Each structure stands twice: as C-alpha cells, then as structure tokens.
Amino acid sequence: MKRTTVFLALAFVFAAISIDQTLAQQGSNAAKTERTERHSAALVNGYEPMWWKEAVVYQVYPRSFQDSNGDGIGDLNGITQHLDYLQKLGVNVIWLSPHYDSPNADNGYDIRDYRKVMKEFGTMADFDRMLAGIKARHMRLIVDLVVNHTSDEHRWFVESRSSKDNPYRDYYFWRDGKPNPADPAHPLPPNNYPSFFSGSAWQWDETTKQFYLHYFAVKQPDLNWDNPKVREDVFALMKFWLDKGVDGFRMDVIPLISKQPGLPDLTPEQMKGDFVRLWANGPHRDEYLQQMNREVLSKYDVMTVGEAIGISLEEEPKIINSERHELNMVFNFDAIRLNRGDFYSEKKWTLPQMKAIYDHHATALSKTDWDTVFLSNHDNPRLVSNFGDTSTAEFRARSAKLLETMLMTLRGTPFIYQGDELAMTNYPFTKLDQFDDIEVKNAYKDRVLAGKMTEAEFIAESQRFGRDNSRTPMQWSDSPNGGFTTAGAKPWLAVNPNYNEINAAKEQADPESVLHYTQRAIALHHGHLAFVYGDYKDLDPDNEQVYAFTRTLSTPGKPDQRFLVVLNFGEKPVDYSLPEGMTAGKLVLGNIPGAAETGGSTLKLGAWDARVYTY
C-alpha cells in the first residue's frame, strides 16, 4: 500500500512537471509564432509591436543572488550558474543591478569607474561570459545606468574637488555657503534641500571652502548635466556597454538629472509635501533625454526604463510617448507605495485605489505610450510581505500566486524581483546592527537620536519597509546559508531563517509551488498577445475585495483572444457575480487546485483565489 501511494505521488509530481514544461513550451512556441507574424504587420491593436513590450523582466541583485567563490558576496559567476534556472522560469530579459566598480557606500549605486566591474563581483571576462550565456539562451540583458551622481572616489570628482579652476570643477554642483552669524567659521548650506538619506543635501568640502550637492549619500555627489561635457562623457560610457552587447538600461532616478534653475530654497509648505517633484524635473529634463536618445539610444535596438522618481501618472507620457523620443517606459511608484506614509510609516490602502492606478495605466495612456507593471524591487519590501498574506504558509503561497497572476495579466511589461517567484518574505529584523542599508543607518540618527521616535518604533517600521528586506540572499536550498554561499562563509547580509521552508530546491520538487505557478503564469503571458497588446476593462472598480478585469485582442483572420481575470484580495471567501450577460468559460490558470474547470456567471472564490478564464 505504501509503495502504491508513493508511486502515485511521484506520478503526480512528474505529470505536473511535464504539464509545466509543456505549457511553457506551448507558450514559447505560440509567442514565437505571433512574434514572427507580427513583423509583417504594422500595428497590433493600434500598438507598434516591440520585443521589450512582449518581455518578462527578472531583476537580479548580484550581491545577493549567488556567491560562487565562498567570500559571502554574490558575483557574476554565480549568476551564470543559474541562467538555466532563469530560462526555465520563462523570463527573457534580465535586469542586472549595478555591477560597476564601487566603494559600496550605497551598495553599488555610488560608481567609481563605469568601465570596470566591481572587484567583489568578478572581472570583465566574467561579465562577458555571463552575457554570452544569456545570449546563448535567447535572453537579453539590461544594466543599471546610474548617472545622476557618481562616487566621490570617481576620477571626475577627485579632480573636481582639487581646485576651483580644475577642468572638472563644473562636472558637479559647487556653491558658497550662507553666512552663519552664530558661527562665522562654519557657513550654512547654500539652500534647505534635504538628502534622501537624511540631513542636508549639501556637504562642506574643506579643500576649496565650498559645498557640493548630494541628493543621496555624502559619498554620492550629483553630476551637473547642464555641463555639455558631462552629457558627452555619459553618452560615451553608454556606448561602451551597448557595444559590448547589453540590450538597454534601467536608468536610476533619471528625472533628477535636470535641477531647478538657481537651486532655490523650498518653502515650508513645499517641505511638508512631495518636495521631490519640485526639485526634480527641471526645465531641461526632456531636452537631455531627447539628446540621449538622438545621440545614443536611437542607434541601437534597446530597451530603456527610467526610475520615475518625482513624476506623477499624468506626467509620464512626456517621457514614455514614443513620438517624443525619450524612454520606452518608466517605473511609477504610486502602486508600490500605496501603503506607505512618511518614510517607513504604514498607511491604510484600499483595493479600489490600486485599481485606479492600473486603470490609468491601461486607459489614460495612448497607443504610443508604454509602461511597466511591478510591485517589488531592491528598494522595497518583499512582494508577498507587502501586498500578500504571510500569516500562514498556505496564504503566503496563495497570495504570492495571486500577485504573480495580476502582474502577468495587466497592461505593461512585467518585472519580477529575484526570490518573488519563491514567495520569499521580509526578514525578521529585531536589532539595528542587523541592517546594512545606509538609508536605515542615517535615518536612525535623524529620527531616534534626534528624539523623534523610540528605537523600538524605528526597528518596527524598518522591519516592515526597510530596503534590506529585499536584499537578503537568495534562498536556493535548505543547506547552510540557504545555498547562497558555502557552509563556512559569512553572507554579507544574513539569510532569512525561513530558508529551510522557502527555497528553490524545495519548490522545484513541488508541482504546486509558487515557483511552478509563476512558470505557468509567465508561459500564459508569453503565449497570448492579449496580455500584451489587448484592451483592458475593469469590471468592478469600486469592489473592495475582488479585482476583476478583461483582456481582449481582435486580430484580422484569427480567433479573438478573450480573457477574464478574477482576483480575491483577502482571506474572506466570496460568491462573486459577473456582470449581466457575462459567463466565465474555460479555466486556463488558477492558484487553488481543484477549482472548477469552467466558470459560469457566479464564481465561488476562496481565500486569495486567483483565476484566469476564457470568456
């Protein structure tokens, strides 16, 4: 009897894995057929077809992905080791977070040399090998472009700070301070700009007796894009990487490259509001991006996505409209920050608020605009901890699958952050010394040491929203250190202690895991262009529990593609009635085994139930 049970269980596992592989292959074949055919067609449902619109992107944070040499730090060879894993997952574009030479004041976003690889990550030969492996698997690579600022150890800044008449002086923002009546020997900052990382955005430099501007860390001085030589040098380094074969860029805080003329003080009212939108987006933002496109991007077949810090939903088309020749798409943070108040404080949010954001993406943008779909990255909490339910293992898996379903069926290019396909969770931080992030360390000084909140309150908020939550090492197995590094090594950041239960090896062996489900969701996305170019309609925008929408695509000479997506956001079951005259057809994707293969006009939805039907 036991042998029979084991045999049947194994048969079920292998059958489910076979179904996964078949669905992935069918999706791949269908997508290839549609992509081949669409090259001869001018438009698809009014959209110009492009490979980056049809992509599914996977973000790799190299420091935390895989350590190949036992030093506790992820590296490029570690990424190369897992390219087959990424290919099988179904993603076809990898976004590599900064890999450049850096002193790591801000984990690589402070670049010392744009043409060198960070020593901890390997060599340029390792990068070339990784890139070749990506190309051999018919995937593409985009890399981070961090050019609002450099490291203070970059050659340009070392020269710039050496003297006021140095040729590189105007590569950065240098200003005299304001008189300080209380202490004449120590001038006040030139204006009242705050840094993202707490304190003033100005740093006094004793060598030349002036302040320099740094919107981020003291070791990240801002480049002066008003200087044409800066733009020329930035464009040259972009060409360097494009000529090596990378397929585009994710552009860090790109709206900040144009500052407000004269760098005026912010008013008290502005300081209380969203001041970022006031001291970003200067008058030359579009001019500089159009110049970048004209002189660099237009000469390559590339994908570009800008981090739209300080840009409203209404402002987006000025950057992403293809007729303006700037960027392909941007990351807008309205959805991912729905539950965020000031800094790391939490605020209540409703499902209709989230729907309104995605409705805008799908309906307010024109056919010449494009955008992204994402709910996680290296600067935000884990996907399932942020918008799902980690109260039980069952709800963690279900809610993660629901979120992946949503990402793969909404309009826009979907982005997955490493580990989300496993439903990795936030780390259980309890002490300040467990954090590595400079943002947390600086905020501690500004908030706790300044008496604005208790240490316990600060730790609780940082545990909920701190950036290190997403930066803990990838959980590959239940071996020591989660398989991220060797057993005797100390990871640069502690591995989440739940790696014994949440890891890639365990999920690869379970056909009902979040990993396998994510594979199926990606295959569904690739297999039907309705999820790329299809029309979107929100069926019930005011419903506070159920998100129901359709994606439809009509192509001359082909059957219509009509899909119904129904998502129950929460643990409360509900009988959900579809609009009059609508009936759910065949179930093509669902996160609860045993759900009805066909729908009907009323759907009995379980906790965190996600379903995709034809209709």
N, C-alpha and C positions, 0 to 999 in steps of 0.2 A: 504493500500500500504506500509506504513512504517513497519507494523508488518511483512508483507511478506518479505520485504528487510532484516529486522533484522533476521528473521528466516533463510533465505538463507545464510546470512553471518555467522550465528552461525553454520549452517550445514556444510558450507565450512571449518570453523575452526576445528570442530570436525572430519570431514573427513580427513583433512590434518594431524591432530594429530594422528588419527588412522593409517594413512599411515606411519607416522614416527615410531610409535610403531611396526607396522607390519614389516617394513623394518629392524628396529633394531633387532626384534626377529628373522627374517629370516637370517639376517647376523650372529646373535649369534648362531642359530641352525646350519647354514652351516659351520661356523667356528668350532663348537664343533665336527661336523661330520668329517670334514677334519682333525682336530687335533687327533681325536680318531683313524682314519685310518692311519695317518702318523706314529703312534708309531710302527707299524709293518714294516714300510719301512725304509730302511737305510738312504736314501737321498731323498730330493725333489729338482729336477733340479740341482743336484750336491751339494746342501746345506744340512748340518746337521740340521734337524728341532729342534728348541728350543723354549720354551714358551716366552722368552724375545725377540726373533726375531719377534714374532707374536703379541707383546703387543702394546698398545697405552698408553703412559705415560702422566699423568697430574701432573704438578708441583704445589704444594701448598706452599705458603709463609705464614707460620702460623700467623705472626704478623698482616697480612693484610687480612686474609681470613674471619674470623667471630669472633666477640667478644661475648662471652656467659654470661659474668658477669658484663658488664657495666663499665669496667675500661678503655675503649678506646683502648685496645690491644687485637688482635686476640689470640685465645687459642685453645688447643686441643679439648675441649668440643665443641667449635664452629665448628671444622672440623667434629666431629662426627655427629653434627646436619645435615650436608649436604651430608652425604655419599649416601643417596638415589639419590640426585641430580647428583652426580658423576657417580653412577651406571647407571642411566638413560641416561646420556650423552654417555656412552658406553666405557669409559676408563676402563682399567683393571689393571693398575699399578699406584699407587700414589707415587710421589717423594716428600718427606717431607723435606723442607729446615731446617737448624739447629734448633733443639728443646732443645738443651742441656743447662745446667746451664751456664750463661754467664753474664759478666758485661755490655755487649752490646756496646762496643766501635765500633764494626763493625756489628751491628745487628745479633749477634749470631755466627759470624764466628771467634770469639775470645772466646774459650771454657775454662771455669774454672773447670768444672767437667764433664767428658764424661759419667758418670754413673748416673747423675741426670738430671731431667727435669727443664728447665728454670721456675723459680717461676711464672713469668707473664703468662706462658702458661698452668700451672696446676701442676699436680702431676704425679708420675709414675702410680698410679691407673688410672688416666685419660688417660695416654698413652695406658695402657693395654686395657682399654675399647674401645678406638678408634681402636686399632689394631684388637681386636676381632670383631668389627663391620665391618672392612674392609674384614676380612677373611670370615665372615658370608655372605658377598655379592659376594664372589668368586673373590675378587680383591686381589692385593698384594701391599706390602709397601716396598719401598726402602728409606733409610735415608741418609742424608749428612754425609760424613766422612771427617772431617777437621783435617788433621794430618801433614800438612807441618809446622804448627805453633799452638801454644796454646795461651791462655790469659796470660798476665803477672801476673794474680792472680791465675793461676793454681798452685797446690801444687808443681809440679816438678820445676817450675820456681822460686817460692818463696824460695825453698831450694837451687836451683842453684845459685841465686844471693846473698845468705847469706855469702858465703865464697868461696875462690878459691879451697879449699880442700874438699868441700862438695861432697858426692857421686853422686849428681845430676848435678854437675857443667858441665859435658860433655854431658848432655842432650841437650844443646844449644850451639851456636857458640859465644865464648868469645875471644876477641883479644885485645892486647895492641894497643894504638893509635900510630899515626905517630908524630914525633916531630913537634911542631908548633913554628917556630922562632919568629913569631910576638907576640905570647902569650904562653910562655912555660908552664904555669899553666893549659892550656886547650889544650890537644893533639888533633890532627886531626883524622878523622875516618881512620880505617885500610885500606880501599880502596875507590874507587869512585862509588860504587854501588848506584844507585838511588832507592828510595822506590816507589812502585806502587802508594802510596798515597802522593807523592811529598816529596822533601827533601832527605836527606841521608837515606840509609838503615841501618845505624848504630846509636845506641843510647848510650851515655855515662852513666855509672852507678857509682855513687859516692861511693857506699859501698865498692866495690873491685877495683875501679880505672881502669875499663876496659870497652870496648864497647861490646854490644851484637847486633847480626844481626836480622833485621826485614824487610823482603821484603815488608810487608804491613804496618799496623799502628804500632806506637811505642809500643802499648799495645798488639802486636801480635808477640812475639819472635819466630824465626824459630827453629824447632826441628832439632837436629843433628842425621840424620838417619844413619850416619856412626857408631854410637854407637849401638852395638847389643842389649843393654838393652832397648834402645828406641824402636827398632823394636819389641822386645818381649812384651813390655807393650802395644804398639799399637795393636798388634795381639790379645792380651788378651781382650782389650776393644771391638774389632770387634766381638770376640766370644761371649761376653756378650750380644750384641744386636742380633746377629744371633740366639743365644739360646733362646732369648725372642720371636723369631718368625718373625723378619723382613726378607725380601726376597732379600736383597742386599744393595749396596751402590752407591751413586753418590760421586765420590772422588774429592774433591776440589783441584785445582791446583797441581795435583799429579805429573807432571813432575818435579816439583821443589824440590822433596824430595832428589834428588842427586845433590849436588853442584859441581862446578868445583874445582878440587884439588888445594889447596892453596889459593883459592878465589882471583885470580889475578885481577889487575885493568883492566877496559875496555879501549880500545884505543879510541881516539877521533872519529875515523871512526865508531867504533862499537857503541858508544854512540848515533850517529846520526841515526843508522839503527835499526833493530829489535833486540835490545840487549837482550831481554828476551830469545830468542833462544840460546844465548851464555852463559848466566849464569844460565840457567836451563839445564835439560837433561844431568846431569853429568854422569860419566862413570859407576855408579852403579845403575842407574835408573831401567834397565831391571832386574838386579840381585835382587834388593829389591822387585820388583813387582812379580817376579817368586817365591821368597821365601814366599811372602804373599799368593800367590795362592797355593803353596805347603802345607803350614802350616795351612791355614785357609780356603780359598775360595773353594778349591777342596773338602772339607769335607761337603759342603752344596750345595743345589740346589739354586744358587743365580744368580742375575743379577748385573753386575758391569759396570759402565760407568765413565770414567775419564774425568775431565776437561782438555783438551789438550792444555793448555797454553804453548806457545813456541814450538809447534810441527807443522811441515808442513804436507801437504797432503801426500807427499812422505814418510814421516817418520812414519805415522800412523800404517802401517802394523806391525812394530816392536812391537807394543803394543797390537793390536787387532787381530792378527793372532792366531787362536785357537791352532795351533801347538806349539806356543811359551809359552802358559800357563801363560798369564798375565791378561789382562782385556778383557771383552766381546766387548766393544765399547768405543768410546770417543766422546766428543764434540769438533769439529774443528770449529774455528771461522772465517774462510775465507769468508763464505757466509754472516753471520750476520754482519760482519764488512766491507762489500764491500763499503759502503757509508761513511766510517769513515776515516778521516785523522789523524793528530796528536791530541791526547787527544780527545776533543769533536768537533773538526772541521769537516765540511762536505766536501766530495769529490764526484765528479760525478761517476756514475757507469752505466754499460750497462747490458742489459739482457743476451747477449752472455757471459759476464763474469760470471754471476751467473750460466748459463747453464754449462759452462766449469767445474765449481766446482762440480756440481751434476753429470755431465758426468763422472768425475774422480771417484766419489764415486761408481757409478754404473758399470763402465767398467774396471778401473785400479785395483780395489781391487779384490782379488781372492775369490774363493768359501769358503775359510776357514777364510776370514775376515768378519767382520760385522761393521756396523756404525749407526749413528743417523741421523735423519732429524729434524731440528729445526730452527726457526728464531726469537725466543724470549726467555727471561728468566728474572730472578730478577736483572741482571746486565746490561740490555739493554733496549732500548725504547720499547714502546708498538708495537706489530706486525703491526697493521694497520697504525699507525703513521709513522713507519719506512719504510715499503715497500708498503703500500697501498695508498689510497687517501681519506683524510678526508675533502675535500673541500665542499662536500655536504653529507647529510645523506644517500642518495641513493648510492653514490660512496663509502662511508665508508662501507656500508653493502656489496655491490657487491665485492669490493676489498678484504675485510676480507674473504668472502666466497671463492674467487679465491685462496687466500693464504692457506686456510684450505684444499682446493681441492688438491693443489700441495703437501702439507705436507703429505696427506693421500695416495698419489699415487706414490711418489718417492720411491727409494730403501732405506731401513734402518728403524730402529724403530722410529716412530714419537713421538715427545714431544710437548705437549701443555702447555703453561703457563696460570695460572689462570686469567680469565677475557678475554682471547683472543677469547673464544667461544661466547662472547658477543660483540666483537669488541670494547672493552674499549680502550680509547685513552690516549695520553700523557696529563699531567696536564699543565694548562696554567700558569706556574711559571713566576712571574714578579719581585720578590724580593729575596735577598739572604736568609732572615730569614724564607722563606717558605721551604727551603731544610733541610732535616735531615741528608743526607748522608755525612759521613766523607770524602769520596773522593772529593766531591764538596767543602767542607769547607777547606780542606788542599790545594786544587788546587787554591782556591781564594787567599790564602796567596802567593802561588808560582807565580801566574800569574797577579793578579790585584794589590796586594800590592807591588809586585816587579816591577810594571810598564810595564809589557809585553803586556797588553791589558786593555781596559776600562771595567768598571763594566757592562755597558750595553752589550758589546760584550760577556762578560763572561756569563751573565744571559741568553742571547740568545742561546749560544752554550749548556749550561747546560739544558735549557728547551728542546732542541732538542734531546740530547743524555744522559742526566743525569740518574742515576740509580733509582732515586726516582720516575720517570715516571711509572715504572712497579710496584712500591711498594705501591702506593696509595691503600686505602682499596677497597675490592671487593664491587661492586655495586649490591646489592641484590634486592632493590626495590626503589620506589620513596618516601619512608618515610624519615624522618630526618636522616642525616648521611648515606643515601643510604641503610639503613637496616643493616649496618655493626655493629653498636653498638646502644645503647639506645639513645633516643632523647636528653637527658640532658648530655650525656657524651661528652668528647672531644677526638676525634680519635687521635691516636699517630701521624698520618700524615693526612693532610686534604684530605677529599673525593673530587674527581673530581666534579666540579659544574655541569657537564652534567649528573649527575646520574638520574635526572628526566626523561631524554630521553633514557639513556642507562642503563638498569638494567635487572636482570634476570627475575623478575616477569613479566615485560612487554614483554620480548622476549618469555617467556613460553606461553603467551597467543596469540602470533602471529606465525602462522604456517610457514610464510615466513621469519622469523627472522634468524639472524646469528646463534643463539643457535640451532634452529631446523635443520638448514642446516648442522651445524657441527655434529649433531647427525647422520644425513644421511650419511655424508662423512665417519664418523668412522664406521658406520654399513657396508658401502660398502667395506672399508678396511678389516674389520673382516670377511666379507662374501666371500672373494675371495683371495686365497693364491697367485694369480698372483701379487698382490700388495706387497707381502712379498718376495717370492722366484722367481718371474717371471723375465724373461730377460727384459732389458731396452734398448730402442733405441731412441736417439734424432733425430727427423725427419728433423730438420731445425736449426742447431746450430748457424748459422750466422744471423738469423732473429732477429731484434732488438725490435720487438713488440710482436711477438707470440712465445710462448713456446709450442711446440707440440712434444709429445713422446708417445711411446707404451710400454705396459707391457704385456708380453705373457708368458704363462705357459702350457707346454705339460706334461700330466701325463698319463702313460700307462693305457689303459682301461677306460679313461674318456675323455669327450669332451675337446678340447683345450680352455683355457681361453685367450681371446684376447681383450685388451682394448686400446682405443685411448684417450689420454688426450690432450685437446687443451685449452690454456690459453692466453687471450688477455691482456697483461700488459699495460693498459693505457686507457684513455678516448676516444681515436680515434677509431671509428668503422672500420672494415676492412673485405674485402672479401678474405678469406684465402683458397688457393688451396692446397689440399693434394697432396702428391707425386703421380706420374703417376701410375695408377693401383690400388690405394687405395680408398676405399669408406667407409665413416662413416656409421655404422649401427644404432642400437637402442641406444637412449639416456638413460643412466642409472643414470646420475647425472648432474644437471645444475643449475646455480645460477640466471638465468633470467626466471621467469615464462612465459610460452607461447612459449618457444623455440621449434623448430621442434622436434618431437619425433624420426625422423630418419634424418640422415645427408645427405650424398651424397659426391661428390668429391670436392665441393666448399662450404665452410661454411661462412655464413654471421654473423660475430661476432660483438656484441655490445660492448659498453664500459665495461671494466673489466669483460668480458664474460669468464666463465669457464664451460667447458663441458667434460664429460666422456662418450664415446660411446663404444659399442662393434664394432668390425670390422672384 
